[in-house]
Amino acid sequence: MKDLDIRINLDPVNDKIVNFPVRNNPADGKNVKNQKGIVIGTDGKYRTVDEDEAERIMTALEYTGFAKSLSEDYVMVFSSESIINAEFSRYLVGSVLVMKIGRDAKLKDITDFDVDMMRTFFATDLVTLTYGKEKFDAYPLEYEDAA
């Protein structure tokens, strides 16, 4: 059996489970000017991004990107290739770009307080999944009742 291989380089375009053998299956944060968001990995690492980097990520995710509200003020964007299907739900393994949205629907600069809030909201929802002997954190995207 192949080992589980998770790549998280704090790049939502490419972060995902690289090798996920399935049976029966066909930096830490840094200060930057003009902070527009943060990239948070399901491994707990994060980094801030400026407007140019946020735009690069959004452009690269044009055809594979999903957006989900993280709270009333924050939205996260991630690649569909980072999603895994489990028995009763779907999970994100990788990283997300989180941005602050104002009441006027425009992106807002973020503060250190926003960074702390984004990280807290994201980390609060993480769950631990197990594949064989390997454990890893994942972000649940939906909850379904088991029949």
trRosetta pair geometry for C-beta under 8 A, 3 or more apart (Angstrom, degrees):
i j d omega theta_ij theta_ji phi_ij phi_ji
1 21 5.8 154 -172 117 84 161
1 132 7.4 153 120 -80 146 145
2 5 8.0 -53 153 -13 105 105
2 19 5.7 -98 141 162 130 127
2 21 4.3 151 58 -56 97 132
3 19 7.0 62 84 97 59 129
3 21 7.8 95 45 -2 9 122
3 134 7.5 109 -165 -47 81 147
4 17 6.9 -52 -167 -151 87 112
4 19 6.7 -178 -148 93 28 82
4 20 6.4 31 -131 -112 81 58
4 21 7.2 -108 -77 21 62 86
4 131 5.0 109 -68 84 143 137
4 132 7.3 -167 -21 32 115 113
4 134 4.8 -151 36 79 135 162
4 136 7.3 -140 137 -18 144 136
5 17 7.0 115 80 -171 56 66
5 18 4.4 -55 108 65 108 103
5 19 3.8 50 31 35 113 101
5 20 7.9 -117 45 -54 68 53
6 16 7.7 -124 -146 127 65 30
6 17 5.2 -41 -101 -108 73 66
6 18 6.9 174 -108 9 17 82
6 43 7.7 148 124 -61 131 117
6 93 6.1 -91 -131 158 118 120
6 94 7.9 -148 -167 -79 94 59
6 136 6.0 138 -35 -134 159 155
7 14 7.2 -52 112 137 124 90
7 15 6.1 -145 106 -133 75 56
7 16 6.6 9 56 55 91 51
7 17 7.8 141 19 -123 71 17
7 18 4.9 63 -11 -39 112 116
7 94 7.8 11 82 -116 64 87
8 15 4.8 50 -119 -146 57 119
8 41 4.2 95 179 -150 132 135
8 42 6.8 -135 -97 43 147 76
8 43 5.0 170 68 2 158 125
8 45 7.0 142 129 44 120 119
8 94 5.9 177 -101 -145 88 44
8 95 5.7 121 -151 -40 94 102
9 14 6.9 -9 46 87 113 111
9 15 6.2 -158 34 -82 64 95
9 95 7.9 -104 63 -3 40 141
10 15 7.1 59 -56 -60 11 140
10 27 6.3 -87 8 13 156 90
10 39 4.6 111 -175 111 88 126
10 40 8.0 -1 -127 -96 91 7
10 41 5.6 -86 -83 -45 71 112
10 45 6.1 -95 -64 112 115 111
10 46 7.0 133 -120 -138 125 25
10 47 5.1 76 167 15 154 114
10 95 5.3 144 -124 -113 40 168
11 14 4.9 8 104 42 116 96
11 15 5.6 148 67 -32 62 94
11 39 7.2 9 -79 -169 26 157
11 57 7.6 -157 -159 -107 63 103
11 95 6.7 96 45 56 24 135
12 15 6.0 -48 -109 31 28 110
12 39 6.2 -140 -31 -136 97 108
12 57 5.7 61 50 -160 110 121
12 61 6.7 -14 114 -69 110 133
12 77 6.7 95 140 104 162 77
12 78 5.2 -119 -159 -123 117 60
12 79 5.8 160 158 -16 76 92
12 82 7.3 -68 -159 -28 68 151
12 94 6.7 104 -130 133 55 115
12 95 4.9 -112 -79 95 68 86
12 96 5.7 68 -104 -121 126 23
12 97 5.0 -94 -5 -25 150 88
13 57 6.1 -145 -40 -138 102 70
13 60 4.3 -19 -107 123 139 135
13 61 6.0 -128 -98 -62 80 83
13 79 5.9 106 -137 -60 29 132
14 79 7.6 83 -45 -8 18 161
15 41 6.6 -127 -161 -118 158 98
15 79 7.5 150 57 29 68 122
15 82 6.0 28 98 -102 75 124
15 94 3.4 136 120 -163 96 96
15 95 4.3 63 50 15 163 92
16 79 6.8 -76 -62 83 116 124
16 81 5.1 -64 -77 127 158 87
16 82 4.3 -130 -97 -100 88 63
16 93 6.5 83 -153 89 48 84
16 94 4.7 -15 -77 -76 46 130
17 20 4.3 50 134 -55 135 115
17 82 7.8 117 3 -146 69 53
17 84 6.2 32 14 -63 138 126
17 93 5.1 37 -41 90 97 135
17 94 7.6 -104 -23 -56 57 92
20 84 6.4 -155 -150 -114 168 128
20 131 7.5 -107 -149 -125 82 165
22 25 3.5 45 92 -11 116 144
27 30 6.7 -19 127 -26 115 107
27 45 6.2 72 7 -179 32 118
27 46 7.8 -91 65 86 56 30
27 47 4.9 31 64 -74 101 117
28 45 6.6 -84 -70 -150 43 88
28 46 7.3 22 -151 62 31 61
28 47 7.0 76 94 -84 24 79
29 38 6.9 -27 -112 -133 106 123
29 46 5.2 3 -65 98 90 95
29 47 5.7 170 -110 -117 43 37
29 48 5.6 60 -156 -23 88 89
29 115 6.5 82 -136 -174 153 140
30 47 6.0 3 16 -147 89 89
30 48 6.2 -128 64 34 57 96
31 48 7.1 24 -117 42 22 144
32 35 5.8 124 73 -80 88 79
32 48 5.2 -163 22 102 107 113
32 49 7.1 -10 51 -153 155 12
32 50 4.9 -114 141 -55 132 98
33 50 6.5 28 78 -110 59 125
34 50 4.7 59 86 -149 98 97
34 51 5.3 -53 146 -11 124 101
34 109 6.7 -99 -153 -114 47 111
35 38 7.8 6 -171 -60 109 77
35 48 5.0 -43 -129 -178 110 127
35 49 7.4 101 -147 69 64 37
35 50 6.6 -72 -95 -98 34 56
35 109 5.9 88 70 -165 71 80
35 110 4.9 -84 120 56 111 88
35 111 7.9 147 74 -72 134 19
35 115 7.8 -48 170 -62 149 112
36 49 6.2 -54 59 98 87 82
36 50 6.1 74 6 -176 99 28
36 51 4.8 108 -35 -83 141 58
36 53 7.9 172 48 63 114 84
36 54 4.4 -84 93 -14 131 152
36 99 6.2 -12 152 -125 80 104
36 107 5.9 23 -160 158 104 131
36 109 6.6 -64 -92 -111 52 52
36 110 6.9 102 -164 -1 11 98
37 48 7.4 161 96 -156 35 62
37 49 5.3 -12 71 55 81 103
37 54 5.1 107 25 -100 119 124
37 97 5.4 53 130 179 145 85
37 98 5.5 173 -166 83 101 47
37 99 4.0 -54 -88 -86 123 72
37 100 7.3 -169 -93 -1 74 69
37 107 7.7 -62 -48 -157 104 121
37 110 6.5 110 -89 -14 31 138
38 46 5.3 17 170 -178 120 114
38 47 6.7 170 -155 86 78 32
38 48 5.1 -48 -99 -102 82 54
38 49 6.6 159 -108 8 26 83
38 97 7.7 170 88 -151 32 51
38 98 5.4 -11 60 55 79 99
38 110 7.2 -91 -25 81 92 165
38 115 5.6 102 -47 -127 145 85
38 118 5.7 144 44 97 124 150
38 119 7.3 -40 101 -58 156 87
39 46 6.4 167 85 -152 53 63
39 47 5.4 -3 52 56 98 82
39 49 5.9 70 -22 -32 97 120
39 57 7.6 -172 -86 -92 117 158
39 95 5.3 37 173 161 96 128
39 96 7.0 176 -149 85 59 35
39 97 5.5 -29 -95 -95 77 64
39 98 7.7 164 -94 13 25 75
40 45 7.7 167 -153 90 49 44
40 46 4.6 -13 -104 -102 68 104
40 76 8.0 -63 42 -124 110 126
40 95 6.2 173 87 -152 34 83
40 96 5.8 -14 57 56 84 85
40 98 6.1 15 4 -5 113 122
40 118 6.8 -166 -37 137 138 103
40 119 6.2 173 -109 -106 135 68
40 122 5.0 82 112 105 158 171
41 44 6.7 -31 81 35 87 27
41 45 4.7 14 37 57 123 84
41 46 6.9 -153 13 -73 74 54
41 94 6.9 -89 -138 156 77 33
41 95 4.1 -44 -92 -88 67 98
42 92 6.7 178 -61 111 130 82
42 93 5.5 -88 39 -139 158 49
42 94 6.4 53 2 37 111 23
42 95 7.0 -133 -8 -78 69 49
42 126 6.4 147 -151 -123 81 117
42 136 7.3 61 121 160 120 94
42 137 4.8 -168 164 101 91 93
42 138 5.8 15 -161 -106 150 33
42 139 5.8 -127 -100 -23 110 91
43 136 7.9 -45 -88 -157 80 91
43 137 6.7 155 -91 47 36 113
44 123 7.0 54 -115 -107 79 112
44 137 7.4 76 -39 41 86 156
46 115 7.7 143 132 -168 144 99
46 119 6.1 -84 -35 -98 162 111
48 110 7.6 -152 -138 72 110 125
48 115 6.7 -49 -85 -104 107 128
49 53 3.9 -124 -164 93 105 126
49 54 5.1 135 117 -55 123 78
49 57 7.2 -2 -177 -8 168 134
49 97 7.0 -37 28 -136 150 103
50 53 5.4 92 51 15 66 102
50 54 7.1 -127 101 -5 32 94
51 54 5.7 -57 -145 38 30 111
51 55 6.2 30 157 -20 65 108
52 55 5.8 -57 -150 37 28 111
52 56 6.4 32 151 -22 64 104
53 56 5.5 -49 -147 32 34 114
53 57 6.5 34 154 -17 65 103
54 57 5.9 -55 -151 36 31 110
54 58 6.3 29 153 -17 66 109
54 97 6.4 136 -131 -172 77 135
54 99 6.6 86 -146 -86 136 124
54 107 7.5 138 136 -160 155 160
55 58 5.7 -54 -142 39 31 111
55 59 6.1 33 157 -20 65 107
56 59 5.9 -56 -147 37 26 110
56 60 6.3 23 157 -16 63 110
57 60 5.9 -60 -147 40 28 109
57 61 6.2 15 158 -9 65 114
57 77 7.2 127 131 94 112 124
57 97 5.0 130 125 -59 153 152
58 61 6.0 -66 -145 45 27 104
58 62 7.5 67 149 -66 58 69
58 65 7.3 26 -146 -89 51 170
58 77 6.6 15 -101 124 77 167
58 97 7.4 -110 -61 81 75 160
59 62 5.9 -9 -170 -42 38 108
61 64 5.8 -97 -151 70 61 75
61 65 3.0 75 154 -66 108 119
61 77 6.1 133 96 157 164 114
61 78 7.6 -173 -132 148 144 10
61 79 5.8 -126 -119 -85 101 75
62 65 6.6 38 -40 8 8 116
64 79 5.0 17 123 -151 114 82
64 80 4.7 -124 -174 27 79 98
64 81 5.9 0 178 -16 140 95
65 77 5.5 1 -168 -175 118 101
65 78 7.0 146 -146 77 70 25
65 79 6.3 -52 -94 -97 56 48
65 80 7.2 -125 -75 -22 8 83
66 77 7.1 168 83 -150 42 56
66 78 5.9 -23 59 64 89 75
66 79 7.7 92 15 -168 84 6
66 80 5.8 103 -25 -72 109 78
66 83 7.8 45 11 -48 147 131
67 75 5.6 8 -173 172 108 115
67 76 7.0 161 -152 84 59 43
67 77 5.0 -23 -98 -97 78 77
68 75 7.1 160 80 -161 32 71
68 76 5.5 -19 63 62 83 92
68 78 7.7 -19 14 18 106 106
68 141 7.0 -127 -82 -139 159 86
69 72 7.7 27 -174 -84 122 24
69 74 7.5 114 -167 87 60 57
69 75 5.7 -48 -106 -107 50 74
69 76 7.8 100 -166 18 6 77
70 74 4.2 -42 64 101 114 106
70 75 6.4 176 6 -110 88 16
70 76 4.9 83 -50 -21 114 104
70 98 5.9 3 -12 -133 159 115
70 118 6.7 44 120 -138 156 72
70 121 5.0 98 162 124 103 137
70 122 6.5 -29 -145 -69 129 78
71 74 5.0 45 41 35 90 95
71 117 7.5 -72 24 156 157 111
71 121 5.3 -96 -39 -121 117 154
73 100 5.8 -11 157 -146 94 83
73 101 6.6 -180 -174 53 44 69
73 114 7.9 -115 126 -128 129 99
73 117 7.8 13 72 122 127 144
74 98 5.5 12 -179 -177 117 103
74 99 6.9 160 -150 80 70 34
74 100 5.8 -41 -96 -99 72 55
74 101 7.0 152 -109 12 19 85
74 114 7.6 149 -81 -165 117 95
74 117 7.2 178 -33 115 141 106
74 118 5.5 171 -135 -103 159 89
74 121 6.6 151 59 55 142 158
75 98 7.2 168 84 -148 35 59
75 99 5.9 -19 61 61 84 84
75 101 5.4 43 -6 -22 112 127
76 96 4.2 15 -176 163 117 136
76 97 6.7 150 -156 76 63 44
76 98 4.7 -28 -96 -93 84 77
76 99 7.9 154 -93 15 37 65
76 122 7.3 108 -77 -95 148 110
77 96 6.5 144 64 -167 37 82
77 97 4.7 -20 58 61 95 100
77 98 7.9 179 17 -79 68 33
77 99 7.4 14 -2 3 108 108
78 82 5.5 -82 165 52 112 138
78 83 8.0 119 116 -52 119 87
78 92 5.7 25 130 -142 165 139
78 94 6.8 134 -161 83 117 117
78 95 7.2 -175 -120 102 102 40
78 96 4.4 -54 -69 -107 109 83
78 97 7.2 174 -71 18 58 70
79 82 4.8 100 71 -8 87 100
79 94 7.0 -49 47 103 102 161
80 83 5.7 -41 -166 11 51 120
82 92 5.2 34 123 -155 107 80
82 93 6.0 -156 -179 64 81 50
82 94 3.5 -87 -136 19 126 142
82 95 7.6 -122 -123 34 156 42
83 90 5.4 5 -172 177 110 113
83 91 7.0 151 -152 78 61 36
83 92 5.8 -37 -94 -93 65 63
83 141 6.7 -13 -127 -15 110 155
84 90 7.0 166 82 -157 39 65
84 91 5.4 -19 60 63 89 89
84 92 8.0 158 16 -97 75 16
84 93 5.9 16 -4 6 118 116
84 138 7.2 -73 44 -136 115 143
85 89 7.9 -174 -153 102 55 33
85 90 5.4 -33 -103 -103 62 80
86 89 5.4 1 58 62 105 71
86 90 7.1 175 18 -96 76 26
86 91 6.0 40 -15 -5 116 113
86 129 7.0 -131 -90 -127 141 133
88 144 5.1 -145 172 70 85 102
88 145 7.9 -95 -172 112 128 11
88 146 5.2 -60 -105 -83 149 84
89 140 5.8 -16 156 -147 144 100
89 141 7.2 157 171 52 93 71
89 142 5.7 -169 -147 79 86 71
89 143 6.0 -17 -104 -109 127 39
89 144 5.8 -177 -81 17 72 92
90 140 7.7 113 80 -159 49 56
90 141 4.6 -38 92 53 96 120
90 142 5.7 42 36 29 93 100
91 127 7.5 -99 -120 56 128 110
91 129 6.6 160 81 -45 177 144
91 138 3.8 28 170 156 132 132
91 139 6.3 142 -164 67 74 43
91 140 5.6 -42 -103 -98 81 47
91 141 6.3 -173 -101 -2 24 90
92 96 6.9 36 150 -57 153 111
92 138 6.3 154 68 -171 44 78
92 139 4.2 -18 56 59 104 103
92 141 5.9 101 -28 -55 93 107
93 129 8.0 -77 -79 37 122 137
93 136 6.6 45 -135 127 123 129
93 137 7.9 148 -121 95 82 50
93 138 4.9 -45 -75 -110 85 94
93 139 7.8 179 -69 19 40 75
96 122 7.2 -166 52 -124 129 133
96 139 7.4 -16 -26 18 132 166
98 118 4.5 143 118 -160 149 129
98 122 6.8 -105 -60 -57 148 129
99 107 5.4 -45 171 -131 130 104
99 110 7.7 -133 -148 -48 50 121
100 107 6.8 98 72 -162 63 61
100 108 4.4 -65 103 62 111 99
100 109 7.6 -18 54 84 130 18
100 110 5.1 149 -10 -85 128 90
100 114 5.6 -45 -66 -151 134 143
101 105 6.4 -9 -174 -139 107 38
101 106 7.4 148 -152 72 63 25
101 107 6.6 -46 -99 -98 58 47
101 108 7.0 152 -119 5 9 96
102 105 7.0 -64 74 5 70 16
102 106 5.3 -10 41 59 113 76
102 107 7.7 79 0 156 90 3
102 108 4.8 106 -48 -49 100 119
110 114 3.8 -126 -160 85 94 144
110 115 6.2 109 143 -51 125 75
110 118 7.6 -13 -149 -22 146 136
111 114 4.9 109 48 2 65 98
111 115 7.3 -120 102 -3 42 85
112 115 5.5 -48 -151 31 38 115
112 116 6.6 38 151 -17 66 102
113 116 5.8 -55 -153 37 32 111
113 117 6.3 30 151 -18 66 107
114 117 5.6 -56 -145 39 32 111
114 118 6.1 34 157 -21 68 106
115 118 5.9 -53 -145 35 28 111
115 119 6.4 25 157 -15 62 109
116 119 6.0 -59 -148 39 28 109
116 120 6.2 27 155 -19 65 110
117 120 5.7 -57 -145 38 30 111
117 121 6.2 29 158 -18 67 106
118 121 6.0 -54 -145 37 27 108
118 122 6.2 21 158 -14 63 111
119 122 5.9 -61 -146 41 27 108
119 123 5.9 20 161 -15 66 114
120 123 6.0 -59 -137 42 26 106
120 124 6.1 34 161 -31 63 108
121 124 6.0 -54 -149 25 24 116
121 125 7.3 9 160 -8 57 107
122 125 6.6 -74 -165 37 30 101
122 126 7.1 43 147 -42 65 98
122 139 7.0 -46 -165 -105 82 129
123 126 5.6 -37 -154 2 42 119
125 139 6.0 51 107 -144 109 81
125 140 6.4 -122 166 39 101 88
126 137 4.6 7 -179 -173 124 116
126 138 6.9 141 -153 68 75 27
126 139 5.9 -51 -99 -86 66 65
127 137 7.0 150 76 -150 31 66
127 138 6.0 -31 65 65 81 79
127 139 7.8 132 18 -110 78 20
127 140 5.8 45 4 -36 125 106
128 135 5.5 7 -179 -176 109 109
128 136 7.2 158 -151 82 66 23
128 137 5.7 -44 -96 -93 62 63
128 138 7.8 122 -122 18 17 78
129 135 7.1 163 83 -152 41 60
129 136 5.9 -23 61 66 88 74
129 137 7.5 129 15 -126 79 14
129 138 5.0 18 -7 5 123 126
130 133 7.9 -39 -168 -152 100 11
130 134 7.0 150 -156 84 58 48
130 135 5.1 -27 -99 -98 76 75
131 134 5.1 -18 67 68 83 101
131 136 7.4 -8 12 16 103 107
140 143 6.4 40 157 -66 134 80
